[in-house]
Amino acid sequence: MARITLERLGHAYNRSDGTPNYALYPLDLVWEDGGTYALLGPSGCGKSTMLNIVSGLLTPSEGRVLINGRDVTGTRVAQRNIAQVFQFPVVYASKSVYENLAFPLRCRNMANREVDRRVNEIAELLNLDTILHRPARKLTPDAKQLISLGRGLVRDDVAVILMDEPLTVIDPQLKFHLRRKLKDISARHGHTLVYVTHDQNEAMTLAENVIVMDNGRVAQVGTPQELFENPTHAHVGYFIGSPSMNFLPVSLYNGKLSIAGQVVAFGTVEVPEGGNLLLGIRPEFVEILPEASPNALKAKLSEVQDLGTYQIVTGQLADGQCVKIKTKSFKGIPGDEFAFRLVQDRIRMFCDGKQVKALLT
């Protein structure tokens, strides 16, 4: 159980001219004791760099890592009491599944009876109990990854569990079960759990708080609901949600918003002048109207995707921009014109990628 504090933590590699090329820009971040966190972002955004610094596999070029207030920046991996699970299987091929799981416990001279109890408990949790005595080299890649996962979970005395996309090679049908189990284990033992992923579904279902990263920087930290409803950065609106948030270029016309030449009747809009102004709204908060009305926008139907319980309707505005709408039922032929409206209190305004306050009256 641990509280992890990152103080002005950053990591850069020097370019040929000596200037720093940051893989992780300096940041301040706190992971509370017993919390479950997800580092979410595309490949190369700095997620794994941050995780490897915390575990001790990488020494940061600047800043400090504190575990329960103790500076461990220069401390070896073995002295940090951290378990880490990597993206691809790391197993001892010559050992059985049982001995692979037992290895971290035997290294700590744990009694055989306790080793047996912990190994069987984790094996049952991960559905490895029927193959405990098989050699690891004969298993499938996803079974080997379950062993790696089990080795990270088998110790109940670790302060922190760090996971770097551990479910990448796991069968999709098993992923949901494992995410729920990981959350249960963290809650039961009070571990601080930090989970790296590029999959928003994994992040949103597993973590209490999600850290969304972009190009080596933290774009936003929040609960899944906060990130969905109130993204403070356009990258968060784009990366969270399926489909992602609609972003429509807008301009001011007599104090009102103009979208693709159509004035939106929201009254006075107060936003900063200049910059790249975008209106952001989730597809869930765009409503198709049976007919045009004064506060509606018009678009031509491009596509309707039927996903069973709902449909994704794509409309094209006069300037070529597209808007996606999530609805239960819609019938139309591509090329047809239809009307829609934006739910006013769900609109978010962005200037140069960052959310700005706007008064929509």
C-alpha positions in Angstrom: 0.0 0.0 0.0 1.5 3.3 -1.1 1.1 6.9 -2.1 3.2 7.8 -5.1 4.2 11.4 -5.7 5.8 12.6 -8.9 7.5 15.9 -8.4 8.4 17.8 -11.6 9.2 14.5 -13.1 10.4 14.5 -16.7 12.6 12.6 -19.1 14.4 13.8 -22.2 17.0 12.5 -24.6 19.4 15.0 -26.0 19.3 15.8 -29.7 22.6 16.1 -31.7 22.6 19.8 -31.1 22.3 19.3 -27.3 18.7 20.5 -26.9 16.4 18.2 -24.9 13.9 15.9 -26.8 11.2 15.2 -24.2 9.6 11.7 -24.0 7.9 13.0 -20.9 7.6 16.7 -20.1 8.0 17.7 -16.4 4.8 17.1 -14.5 3.4 16.9 -11.0 1.1 14.0 -10.2 -0.1 12.1 -7.1 -1.4 8.5 -7.0 -3.2 8.0 -3.7 -2.8 5.0 -1.5 -5.1 2.2 -2.6 -6.4 4.0 -5.8 -6.8 2.5 -9.2 -5.4 4.6 -12.0 -5.1 4.2 -15.8 -2.5 5.9 -18.0 -4.4 6.3 -21.3 -3.1 7.5 -24.6 -1.8 6.6 -28.1 1.6 4.9 -28.7 4.5 7.1 -28.0 2.7 9.5 -25.7 4.9 8.8 -22.6 2.8 6.2 -20.7 5.4 3.5 -20.5 8.2 6.0 -19.9 6.4 7.2 -16.8 5.7 3.7 -15.6 9.3 2.6 -16.0 10.6 5.6 -14.1 8.2 4.7 -11.2 9.3 1.1 -11.2 13.0 2.0 -11.3 13.8 0.6 -14.7 14.5 4.1 -16.0 16.2 7.0 -14.3 14.5 10.3 -15.0 16.5 13.2 -16.4 14.8 15.5 -13.9 12.4 15.5 -11.0 11.7 13.0 -8.2 9.7 9.9 -7.4 8.4 9.6 -3.8 6.8 6.5 -2.4 5.0 7.2 0.9 7.1 10.4 1.2 10.5 8.6 0.7 12.6 9.7 -2.3 13.3 6.6 -4.3 14.5 8.3 -7.5 17.9 6.7 -7.2 16.8 3.5 -5.5 17.2 0.1 -7.2 14.1 -1.8 -8.5 14.3 -4.5 -5.8 14.1 -1.9 -3.0 10.9 -0.3 -4.2 8.5 -3.2 -3.3 6.8 -2.9 -6.7 5.3 -5.6 -8.9 5.3 -4.9 -12.7 3.6 -6.8 -15.5 4.7 -6.1 -19.0 2.9 -6.1 -22.3 4.2 -9.4 -23.6 4.6 -12.7 -21.7 7.7 -13.1 -19.5 7.9 -16.7 -18.2 10.4 -19.3 -17.3 9.9 -21.8 -20.1 11.6 -24.6 -18.3 9.4 -24.3 -15.2 5.8 -25.4 -14.6 3.0 -23.0 -14.3 3.0 -23.6 -10.5 6.7 -22.9 -10.2 6.4 -19.7 -12.3 3.7 -18.4 -10.0 5.6 -19.5 -6.9 8.9 -17.9 -8.0 8.4 -14.4 -6.4 7.3 -16.0 -3.1 10.2 -18.5 -3.0 12.7 -15.6 -3.6 11.3 -14.2 -0.3 11.7 -17.5 1.6 8.0 -17.8 2.2 6.8 -21.0 3.9 5.7 -23.8 1.5 2.2 -23.9 3.0 1.8 -20.1 2.3 3.3 -20.5 -1.1 0.8 -23.2 -2.0 -2.1 -21.2 -0.7 -1.2 -18.1 -2.7 -0.4 -19.9 -5.9 -3.7 -21.9 -5.9 -5.7 -18.7 -5.1 -4.2 -16.8 -8.0 -4.4 -19.8 -10.3 -8.1 -20.2 -9.6 -8.6 -16.5 -10.2 -6.9 -16.6 -13.6 -8.3 -20.0 -14.7 -4.9 -21.6 -14.5 -5.8 -24.2 -11.8 -6.2 -27.0 -14.3 -2.8 -26.6 -15.9 -0.7 -25.9 -12.9 1.7 -28.7 -13.5 2.2 -28.3 -17.2 5.4 -26.8 -18.5 5.1 -23.1 -19.5 6.8 -23.6 -22.8 3.9 -25.7 -24.1 1.3 -23.0 -23.5 -0.4 -20.5 -25.9 0.7 -16.8 -25.8 -2.4 -15.8 -23.9 -1.9 -18.5 -21.3 1.7 -17.4 -20.8 0.5 -13.8 -20.3 -1.9 -15.0 -17.6 1.2 -16.5 -15.9 3.0 -13.1 -16.1 -0.1 -11.5 -14.7 -0.4 -14.0 -11.9 3.3 -13.5 -10.9 2.6 -9.8 -10.5 -0.5 -10.5 -8.3 0.7 -13.4 -6.2 2.5 -11.3 -3.6 0.0 -9.5 -1.3 2.7 -7.5 0.4 3.6 -5.2 -2.6 3.0 -1.5 -2.3 2.2 -0.9 -5.9 1.2 -3.0 -9.0 2.2 -1.5 -12.3 0.7 -3.0 -15.5 1.9 -2.1 -19.0 -0.9 -3.2 -21.4 -1.0 -6.7 -19.9 -4.2 -7.8 -21.7 -2.9 -7.1 -25.2 -2.5 -10.8 -26.1 -5.4 -12.1 -24.0 -8.5 -13.6 -25.7 -11.2 -10.8 -26.0 -13.8 -13.0 -24.2 -11.5 -13.2 -21.2 -10.6 -9.5 -21.0 -13.8 -8.3 -19.4 -13.6 -11.0 -16.7 -9.9 -10.1 -15.9 -10.6 -6.4 -15.7 -13.3 -7.0 -13.1 -11.0 -9.3 -11.2 -8.1 -6.9 -11.2 -10.3 -4.2 -9.7 -11.6 -6.7 -7.1 -8.0 -7.7 -6.1 -6.9 -4.1 -5.8 -9.9 -3.2 -3.6 -9.4 -6.4 -1.5 -5.7 -6.0 -0.7 -5.5 -2.2 -0.8 -2.9 -2.1 -3.6 -2.2 1.0 -5.5 -2.8 -0.1 -9.1 -1.5 1.8 -12.1 -2.6 0.4 -15.5 -1.2 1.6 -18.9 -3.4 1.2 -21.9 -4.3 2.7 -25.3 -7.8 1.1 -25.0 -10.3 3.6 -23.6 -12.7 0.7 -22.6 -10.1 -0.8 -20.4 -9.2 2.5 -18.8 -12.8 3.6 -18.2 -14.0 0.2 -16.8 -11.0 -0.5 -14.6 -9.8 2.8 -13.1 -11.3 5.2 -10.7 -9.2 8.0 -12.2 -7.8 8.2 -15.7 -4.7 10.2 -16.8 -5.1 11.0 -20.5 -1.7 11.7 -22.1 -0.7 13.3 -25.4 2.8 13.9 -26.8 4.5 13.4 -23.5 2.1 15.6 -21.5 -0.8 15.0 -19.2 -3.9 16.4 -21.0 -6.4 15.8 -18.2 -6.9 13.7 -15.0 -10.4 12.8 -13.9 -13.0 10.1 -13.4 -14.4 8.4 -16.5 -17.6 10.5 -16.1 -15.6 13.8 -15.9 -13.5 13.0 -19.0 -16.6 12.1 -21.0 -18.8 15.0 -19.9 -16.3 17.8 -19.5 -13.0 17.3 -21.5 -10.8 20.3 -20.9 -8.6 19.5 -23.9 -9.7 18.6 -27.4 -7.4 15.6 -27.4 -9.5 14.2 -24.5 -12.7 14.7 -26.4 -11.2 13.0 -29.4 -9.7 10.1 -27.5 -12.6 9.4 -25.1 -15.9 8.2 -26.5 -17.1 6.0 -29.4 -17.6 7.8 -31.7 -15.4 10.6 -30.4 -16.6 14.1 -29.8 -17.7 16.2 -32.8 -15.5 19.2 -33.3 -17.0 21.9 -35.6 -15.2 25.1 -36.6 -17.2 28.1 -35.6 -17.0 31.8 -36.0 -18.7 34.7 -34.2 -21.5 36.6 -36.1 -23.0 39.6 -34.2 -22.2 37.9 -31.0 -23.7 34.6 -32.0 -22.1 31.3 -33.2 -22.0 30.6 -36.9 -21.5 26.9 -38.0 -20.9 26.3 -41.7 -22.7 29.5 -42.5 -25.7 28.7 -40.2 -26.3 30.9 -37.2 -27.1 29.0 -34.0 -29.8 30.7 -32.0 -28.2 30.5 -28.6 -28.2 34.2 -27.9 -25.0 35.9 -26.8 -21.8 33.9 -26.8 -18.8 35.0 -24.8 -15.5 33.5 -25.9 -12.0 34.8 -26.4 -11.4 36.6 -29.7 -8.9 35.1 -32.1 -7.4 31.6 -32.2 -8.8 28.4 -33.6 -12.4 28.2 -32.2 -14.1 24.9 -32.2 -17.5 23.7 -30.9 -17.3 20.3 -29.3 -20.3 18.1 -28.6 -20.7 14.3 -28.1 -22.8 12.4 -30.7 -25.0 11.3 -27.7 -26.1 15.0 -27.3 -27.0 15.8 -30.9 -30.7 15.3 -31.6 -32.4 14.7 -35.0 -35.5 16.7 -35.5 -38.6 15.6 -37.5 -38.5 18.9 -39.4 -36.6 22.1 -39.5 -37.0 24.6 -36.6 -35.5 28.0 -35.8 -32.7 26.7 -33.6 -31.9 23.7 -35.8 -29.0 23.1 -38.2 -29.2 21.3 -41.6 -27.0 18.6 -43.0 -27.1 16.1 -45.8 -27.1 12.4 -44.9 -23.8 10.6 -45.7 -24.2 7.3 -43.9 -26.2 5.3 -41.3 -24.4 2.6 -39.3 -26.7 0.2 -37.6 -25.0 -1.2 -34.5 -28.0 -3.1 -33.2 -29.1 -1.2 -30.1 -28.3 2.2 -31.7 -27.3 3.8 -34.9 -24.5 6.2 -35.9 -25.8 8.8 -38.3 -23.2 10.9 -40.2 -24.3 14.2 -41.8 -22.3 16.6 -43.9 -22.6 20.3 -43.4 -22.3 22.9 -46.2 -18.6 23.5 -45.6 -17.8 19.7 -45.9 -17.5 19.2 -42.1 -19.2 16.0 -40.8 -21.3 15.6 -37.6 -22.0 12.2 -36.0 -25.2 11.6 -34.2 -25.9 8.6 -31.9 -29.6 7.7 -32.1 -31.9 4.8 -31.6 -33.6 4.8 -34.9 -33.3 6.8 -38.1 -34.3 6.1 -41.7 -33.0 8.0 -44.6 -31.3 7.8 -48.0 -27.8 9.2 -48.5 -28.1 12.7 -49.9 -31.3 13.5 -48.1 -31.4 16.7 -46.1 -32.3 16.5 -42.4 -32.4 18.8 -39.4 -30.7 18.4 -36.1 -30.0 20.4 -32.9 -27.2 20.6 -30.4 -28.2 20.1 -26.7 -27.2 23.5 -25.4 -25.9 22.6 -22.0 -23.7 19.8 -23.5 -21.8 22.1 -25.8 -18.1 22.7 -25.0 -16.1 25.4 -26.6 -12.4 25.0 -27.4 -9.8 27.6 -28.5 -6.5 26.4 -29.8 -7.3 22.9 -28.4 -8.1 24.0 -24.8 -11.6 24.4 -23.4 -12.7 28.0 -22.8 -15.7 29.2 -20.9 -18.7 30.2 -23.0 -21.9 31.8 -22.0 -24.7 30.3 -24.1 -27.9 32.1 -23.2 
